[in-house]
């Protein structure tokens, strides 16, 4: 997974994947999911390595909501909400936001990807308590200053060492390519001749990988909040993954929109508003400068900057997730010298992005777990990203890279530089890594992106669409990370028409979000 390992020894990019269907296709036993009315859960056994299917196996935790109009059911629609992260709990939150016609005509299915959550998971500590102790000594948000940088680097070296000791073989088989083969196995298990799929954020990379490994098996595919696949796999890693993806620039552009729209809404609509957009931007910079020296309780500069990044993903709240109005309240409290109390639930102390989580409280930081429970630790995210996406191999380069990101993206830049520093010393590399070509799908693919997406910028969607070749981009003139989490009835109608009937929107179609920010 480390950049040095990624640069050599990967399987040929365009090699055809082994077909899992010669194996006995497992038959899942569906039972009602606990604490999730209407959902059914099952476990599917999959090979650890599809090139050697009779060797070690893993378990995939799967969830579905049956079609609500079974008489007119078309089949199954598989969904990956991004992250990379455990998907089942996120899917339960996201399910009501699927267009009604999709919910009527399809069993909508999701799963915790290999390495994550309830599936066979990467867990580098024997207990949740040990993970919590490691987590507690890591700087929160991202490191600021030489001492915190030392703690961050040494902590990630320790994490990688523990992961290598616990299960070094598993670390080699949690890549996007491995998950794409799981996706094809699930398609077969569900009885569908061809795949109907929706992927959000990181899920767009998974979908694009599947469409090129199995170009004749796609029925319909919607990719919402797009990753640039060529930037993800760039084998000359002068920049870390998310600086290559321009996630720092996307966050900075969305932050500017947040501050400008806040000013136009005025104090009655946005508590942080100053008299003009320029004055509101200056107010934000002055607040952040002050927090560098004088934190407000837990709100250091790094925690606040990371919280801003997280909150920009959602224009309006989904479940208990952050949103722009709540972010404005938090910033105004800090401006007034008050430690925010009423909105502590939205605050995260991120150590890795969801760049890619579509709706959510938005972070793979995964606050320290209950010590009596199994846990989803940050190592699950590193195990995937670091194994396949090259990053600079010298941990001491990340301080200068954070300064570079600050110069081009401001206060939100350092997060995106430091977030993959663990990859510089990570012990595992992906045994299978598909890096292109990306234009092999026989079926037209629908890509969707908001113009101001803070994690997967609009430019990345243009790049994804161009690389896929046989694809059409639906533009949503709006804000936030993914359209599924920041709804547009217009976009939903086009997605339904495509998924149900195969009809793409006209070229150049632009939709708007249903509810603008601060209304």
C-alpha positions in Angstrom: 0.0 0.0 0.0 2.9 2.3 0.5 3.9 4.5 -2.5 7.2 2.6 -3.0 5.3 -0.7 -3.3 2.7 0.7 -5.5 5.2 1.9 -8.1 6.2 -1.6 -9.0 5.0 -5.1 -9.3 1.3 -4.4 -10.0 -0.7 -6.7 -12.3 -1.1 -5.4 -15.9 -3.6 -2.7 -15.9 -5.8 -4.0 -18.7 -5.8 -7.6 -17.7 -9.1 -9.3 -17.8 -10.4 -10.2 -14.3 -11.0 -13.8 -13.3 -14.7 -14.6 -13.5 -16.0 -15.6 -10.0 -19.0 -17.4 -11.6 -17.2 -20.8 -12.0 -17.3 -21.0 -8.2 -20.5 -22.2 -6.6 -22.6 -19.0 -6.3 -23.6 -18.6 -2.6 -27.2 -18.3 -1.7 -27.7 -15.7 1.0 -30.1 -16.2 3.8 -32.0 -12.9 4.3 -33.3 -12.0 7.8 -34.7 -8.8 9.2 -32.0 -6.3 10.1 -32.0 -5.4 13.8 -33.1 -1.8 14.5 -33.8 -1.1 10.8 -37.4 -1.8 9.9 -38.0 -2.8 6.3 -34.4 -3.8 5.7 -33.0 -7.3 5.3 -29.5 -8.5 6.1 -27.3 -11.4 4.9 -23.7 -12.6 4.7 -22.0 -13.6 1.5 -18.8 -15.6 1.4 -16.2 -14.4 -1.2 -12.7 -15.4 -2.1 -9.9 -13.3 -0.6 -8.1 -13.6 -3.9 -10.2 -14.2 -7.0 -7.2 -15.6 -8.8 -7.1 -18.4 -6.1 -10.7 -18.8 -5.1 -10.3 -22.1 -3.3 -7.8 -20.6 -0.8 -8.8 -18.2 2.0 -12.3 -16.7 2.0 -13.8 -13.6 3.5 -17.3 -12.5 4.6 -19.3 -9.6 3.1 -22.1 -8.1 5.2 -25.0 -7.2 2.8 -28.2 -5.2 3.3 -31.2 -4.6 1.1 -34.5 -2.9 1.0 -36.9 -4.9 -1.2 -38.7 -3.0 -4.0 -41.8 -1.3 -2.7 -43.8 -2.2 -5.9 -42.8 -5.9 -6.3 -45.3 -6.4 -9.1 -43.2 -4.1 -11.3 -39.8 -5.0 -10.0 -36.9 -4.7 -12.5 -34.1 -6.2 -10.4 -31.5 -5.1 -7.9 -29.7 -1.8 -7.7 -26.3 -2.0 -5.9 -25.2 1.1 -4.0 -21.9 2.2 -2.6 -22.1 5.5 -0.6 -18.4 6.4 -0.7 -15.8 6.8 1.9 -14.1 4.4 1.4 -16.0 3.4 4.6 -18.5 0.9 6.1 -21.6 1.3 4.0 -24.5 -0.4 5.8 -25.3 2.3 8.4 -24.8 5.1 5.8 -27.2 3.3 3.4 -29.9 3.2 6.0 -29.6 7.0 6.3 -29.4 7.5 2.6 -32.2 5.2 1.4 -35.1 7.7 1.8 -33.3 10.1 -0.6 -33.3 7.6 -3.5 -35.9 8.7 -6.1 -39.3 7.1 -5.5 -39.4 5.2 -8.8 -36.1 3.6 -8.0 -37.3 2.5 -4.6 -40.5 1.1 -6.2 -38.8 -0.8 -9.1 -35.6 -2.1 -7.5 -34.4 -4.0 -4.5 -31.8 -1.5 -3.4 -28.7 -3.3 -2.0 -25.5 -2.2 -0.2 -22.7 -3.9 1.6 -19.8 -3.2 3.8 -16.8 -3.5 1.4 -14.1 -6.0 2.2 -11.8 -4.6 4.9 -14.6 -2.5 6.5 -17.3 -2.6 9.1 -19.2 -5.8 9.5 -17.5 -7.6 6.6 -14.1 -9.2 7.1 -12.3 -6.1 8.4 -8.9 -4.7 8.8 -8.4 -4.3 12.6 -4.9 -3.6 13.7 -5.6 -3.7 17.5 -6.7 -6.6 19.6 -9.4 -4.6 21.2 -11.3 -1.4 20.8 -9.7 -0.1 24.0 -6.3 -0.4 22.4 -7.4 1.4 19.4 -8.9 4.2 21.5 -5.6 4.6 23.4 -3.7 5.0 20.1 -6.4 7.3 18.7 -6.2 9.6 21.8 -2.5 10.4 21.4 -2.9 11.5 17.8 -3.3 15.3 17.1 -6.8 16.2 16.3 -7.7 17.5 12.8 -4.2 17.6 11.5 -0.8 18.4 13.0 0.3 22.0 13.6 3.9 22.6 14.6 6.9 20.4 14.8 5.9 18.5 18.0 2.5 17.6 16.6 4.0 16.6 13.3 6.4 14.3 15.1 3.4 12.7 17.1 1.4 12.3 13.9 4.2 10.6 11.9 5.3 8.4 14.8 1.7 7.4 15.5 1.1 6.4 11.9 4.4 4.4 11.8 3.1 2.5 14.9 -0.3 1.9 13.3 1.3 0.5 10.2 3.6 -1.8 12.2 0.6 -3.1 14.2 -1.3 -3.7 10.9 1.5 -5.7 9.4 1.7 -7.9 12.5 -2.0 -8.6 12.8 -2.9 -9.7 9.2 -0.4 -8.8 6.5 -2.1 -10.9 3.9 -5.5 -9.2 4.2 -3.8 -5.8 3.6 -3.0 -6.9 0.0 -6.6 -7.7 -0.9 -8.7 -4.8 0.0 -8.2 -2.7 -3.2 -10.9 -1.2 -5.4 -10.2 -3.9 -7.9 -10.9 -6.6 -5.3 -14.1 -4.8 -4.4 -15.2 -4.6 -8.0 -14.9 -8.4 -8.2 -17.0 -8.6 -5.0 -19.5 -6.4 -6.8 -19.7 -8.8 -9.7 -20.1 -11.7 -7.3 -23.0 -9.8 -5.6 -24.6 -9.2 -9.0 -24.6 -13.0 -9.6 -25.8 -13.8 -6.1 -28.7 -11.4 -6.5 -29.7 -13.2 -9.8 -29.1 -10.2 -12.2 -27.7 -10.8 -15.7 -26.3 -7.3 -15.7 -25.4 -4.8 -13.0 -27.5 -1.8 -12.1 -25.4 0.4 -9.9 -25.2 3.8 -8.1 -21.9 5.0 -6.6 -21.3 8.2 -4.6 -17.9 9.8 -4.2 -15.4 7.0 -3.8 -18.2 4.8 -5.0 -17.7 6.4 -8.4 -14.2 5.0 -8.7 -15.5 1.6 -7.7 -18.2 1.9 -10.4 -15.8 3.0 -13.1 -13.4 0.1 -12.2 -16.3 -2.4 -12.5 -17.5 -0.9 -15.8 -14.0 -1.4 -17.3 -13.2 -4.8 -15.8 -16.7 -6.1 -16.8 -17.6 -3.9 -19.8 -20.4 -6.2 -21.0 -22.1 -6.6 -17.6 -23.4 -3.1 -17.0 -27.1 -2.4 -17.4 -27.1 1.1 -15.9 -24.6 3.1 -13.8 -24.9 6.4 -12.0 -21.8 8.0 -10.6 -22.5 10.9 -8.3 -19.7 13.2 -6.9 -16.8 11.9 -9.1 -13.3 10.9 -8.3 -10.7 11.5 -11.1 -9.4 8.0 -11.7 -6.2 9.1 -13.4 -5.3 11.4 -10.5 -6.1 8.6 -8.0 -3.6 6.3 -9.6 -0.9 8.7 -10.7 2.4 6.8 -10.3 4.6 9.9 -10.0 3.4 11.1 -6.6 4.9 14.5 -6.2 1.6 15.3 -4.5 -0.5 13.2 -2.1 -3.7 11.7 -3.4 -6.2 14.4 -2.5 -4.0 17.3 -3.6 -3.8 15.5 -7.0 -7.6 15.2 -6.9 -7.8 19.0 -6.1 -9.9 18.3 -3.1 -8.2 21.2 -1.3 -9.2 23.6 -4.1 -12.7 22.3 -4.2 -13.1 22.8 -0.5 -11.6 26.3 -0.8 -14.0 27.3 -3.6 -17.0 26.0 -1.7 -15.9 27.8 1.4 -15.8 31.1 -0.6 -19.3 30.4 -1.8 -20.4 29.7 1.8 -19.0 33.0 3.1 -20.4 35.0 0.1 -23.9 33.4 0.4 -23.8 33.9 4.2 -23.2 37.6 3.7 -26.0 38.0 1.2 -28.4 36.2 3.6 -27.5 38.8 6.3 -27.4 38.1 10.1 -31.0 37.0 10.2 -30.3 34.2 7.7 -26.7 33.5 8.6 -25.4 34.5 12.0 -21.8 34.8 10.8 -22.6 37.4 8.2 -20.7 40.7 7.9 -21.8 43.7 5.8 -20.3 42.5 2.5 -19.0 39.2 1.1 -15.4 40.6 1.4 -16.0 41.6 5.0 -17.3 38.1 5.8 -14.3 36.5 4.2 -12.0 38.8 6.3 -14.0 38.0 9.4 -13.4 34.3 8.8 -9.6 34.7 8.3 -9.3 36.8 11.4 -11.2 34.2 13.4 -8.9 31.4 12.2 -5.8 33.5 12.9 -7.0 34.0 16.4 -7.7 30.3 17.0 -4.1 29.5 16.0 -3.0 31.3 19.2 -6.1 31.2 21.4 -8.3 28.1 21.0 -11.8 28.1 22.3 -12.0 24.9 24.3 -11.6 22.0 22.0 -11.8 24.3 19.0 -8.1 24.7 18.0 -7.3 26.0 14.5 -6.9 22.5 13.2 -10.2 21.2 14.7 -12.1 24.2 13.4 -10.6 24.0 9.9 -11.4 20.3 9.7 -14.9 20.9 11.0 -15.4 23.6 8.3 -14.3 21.1 5.7 -16.7 18.5 7.0 -19.7 20.8 7.3 -19.4 22.1 3.8 -20.4 18.7 2.4 -24.0 19.2 3.3 -26.1 22.3 2.5 -29.0 21.0 4.7 -29.0 18.5 7.5 -29.4 14.8 6.8 -30.2 12.9 10.0 -27.8 14.5 12.6 -25.1 15.5 10.0 -23.7 19.0 9.7 -25.0 21.7 7.5 -24.3 25.3 6.5 -26.6 27.0 8.9 -25.2 25.1 11.8 -21.7 25.8 10.6 -22.5 29.6 10.6 -23.8 29.3 14.2 -20.6 27.6 15.2 -18.3 30.2 13.6 -20.3 33.0 15.2 -20.0 31.5 18.6 -16.3 31.2 18.2 -16.1 34.8 16.9 -17.8 35.9 20.1 -15.3 34.0 22.2 -17.9 31.3 23.2 -17.2 27.6 23.1 -20.1 26.1 21.1 -22.2 23.9 23.2 -25.5 23.2 21.5 -24.0 21.9 18.3 -21.3 19.7 19.7 -22.8 16.7 17.8 -21.8 18.1 14.5 -18.1 18.5 15.5 -15.6 15.9 14.3 -11.9 15.7 14.9 -11.0 14.2 11.6 -7.9 12.3 10.7 -9.0 11.1 7.3 -11.5 12.4 4.8 -14.6 10.9 3.6 -13.7 13.0 0.8 -16.1 10.9 -0.4 -18.8 10.2 2.0 -21.9 11.6 0.4 -24.1 12.7 3.2 -22.9 12.2 6.5 -21.5 13.6 9.5 -18.8 13.4 7.0 -15.7 12.0 8.5 -13.8 8.8 8.6 -12.2 10.2 11.6 -14.4 7.8 13.6 -14.3 9.2 17.0 -12.8 6.9 19.6 -15.0 3.8 19.9 -16.9 2.4 22.8 -14.2 0.3 24.5 -16.5 -2.7 24.9 -17.3 -3.0 21.2 -15.5 -4.0 18.0 -14.5 -0.9 16.1 -14.2 0.6 12.6 -10.8 2.2 12.8 -9.0 4.6 10.5 -6.7 1.7 9.5 -9.6 0.4 7.3 -9.4 3.5 5.2 -5.6 3.5 5.0 -5.6 -0.1 4.0 -7.5 0.7 0.8 -6.1 4.1 -0.1 -2.5 3.5 0.8 -2.4 0.1 -1.0 -3.4 1.5 -4.4 -3.0 5.3 -4.6 0.6 6.5 -4.7 1.7 9.0 -2.1 5.1 10.6 -1.3 7.2 8.0 0.6 9.1 10.4 2.9 6.9 11.4 5.9 8.9 14.6 6.4 7.6 15.9 3.0 4.1 16.4 4.4 4.9 19.5 6.4 6.1 21.4 3.3 3.2 19.9 1.3 0.7 21.3 3.9 2.3 24.7 3.5 1.9 24.4 -0.3 -1.8 23.4 0.2 -2.2 26.5 2.5 -0.8 28.8 -0.2 -3.2 27.5 -2.8 -6.3 26.7 -0.7 -6.1 28.6 2.6 -7.1 27.2 5.9 -8.7 24.1 4.5 -5.6 23.1 2.6 -3.4 21.4 5.3 -6.0 18.7 6.1 -5.9 17.4 2.6 -2.1 17.3 2.6 -1.7 15.4 5.9 -4.7 13.0 5.5 -2.6 10.4 3.6 0.7 10.8 5.4 0.2 7.4 6.8 0.7 6.0 3.3 4.3 7.1 3.4 5.2 4.3 5.7 2.3 1.9 5.2 3.3 -1.8 5.0 0.9 -3.2 2.4 0.5 -2.9 -1.4 -2.4 -4.1 -3.5 -2.0 -7.4 -5.2 -4.5 -6.3 -7.8 -4.7 -2.7 -9.1 -6.7 -1.7 -12.2 -5.4 1.6 -13.5 -7.0 1.9 -16.9 -8.0 2.2 -19.7 -11.3 3.7 -18.5 -13.3 3.7 -21.8 -14.2 0.0 -22.2 -17.9 0.1 -21.1 -20.4 -0.8 -23.8 -23.2 0.8 -21.8 -23.6 4.6 -21.5 -22.9 5.8 -18.0 -24.5 8.8 -16.3 -22.1 11.0 -14.2 -23.6 13.7 -11.9 -21.8 16.5 -10.0 -22.6 19.7 -8.2 -20.7 22.7 -9.4 -19.4 23.5 -5.9 -18.5 20.1 -4.4 -16.0 20.5 -1.6 -14.5 17.0 -1.9 -14.9 15.8 -5.4 -14.7 19.0 -7.5 -16.6 19.6 -10.7 -13.4 19.4 -12.7 -13.0 15.8 -11.5 -16.4 14.9 -12.9 -15.5 16.4 -16.2 -12.3 14.3 -16.2 -14.2 11.1 -15.2 -16.7 11.7 -18.0 -14.1 12.3 -20.6 -12.1 9.2 -19.6 -15.1 7.0 -19.6 -15.8 8.0 -23.2 -19.3 6.5 -23.3 -20.7 8.8 -20.6 -22.8 11.9 -20.1 -22.4 14.5 -17.4 -25.5 15.9 -15.6 -24.5 19.2 -14.0 -26.2 20.4 -10.8 -25.9 24.1 -10.2 -25.5 23.9 -6.5 -23.4 23.1 -3.5 -22.2 20.3 -1.3 -20.9 16.8 -1.7 -23.0 14.6 -4.1 -26.5 15.2 -5.3 -28.0 12.3 -3.4 -27.2 14.1 -0.2 -28.0 17.6 -1.4 -31.2 16.8 -3.3 -32.3 18.1 -6.7 -35.7 16.9 -7.9 -34.6 17.7 -11.5 -31.5 15.5 -11.1 -33.6 12.7 -9.4 -36.0 12.7 -12.4 -33.2 12.3 -14.9 -31.5 9.6 -12.9 -34.7 7.6 -12.5 -35.5 7.9 -16.2 -32.0 6.6 -17.0 -32.0 3.8 -14.4 -35.5 2.6 -15.2 -35.8 3.2 -18.9 -32.2 3.7 -20.1 -32.9 7.3 -21.3 -30.0 9.7 -20.7 -30.6 13.5 -20.1 -29.9 15.7 -23.1 -26.3 16.8 -23.5 -25.5 19.9 -21.5 -28.5 19.5 -19.0 -28.1 21.6 -15.9 -30.3 21.1 -12.9 -30.7 23.2 -9.7 -30.9 22.1 -6.1 -34.4 22.1 -4.5 -33.5 24.4 -1.6 -30.6 26.8 -1.8 -28.4 27.4 1.3 -29.6 29.8 4.0 -33.2 29.6 3.0 
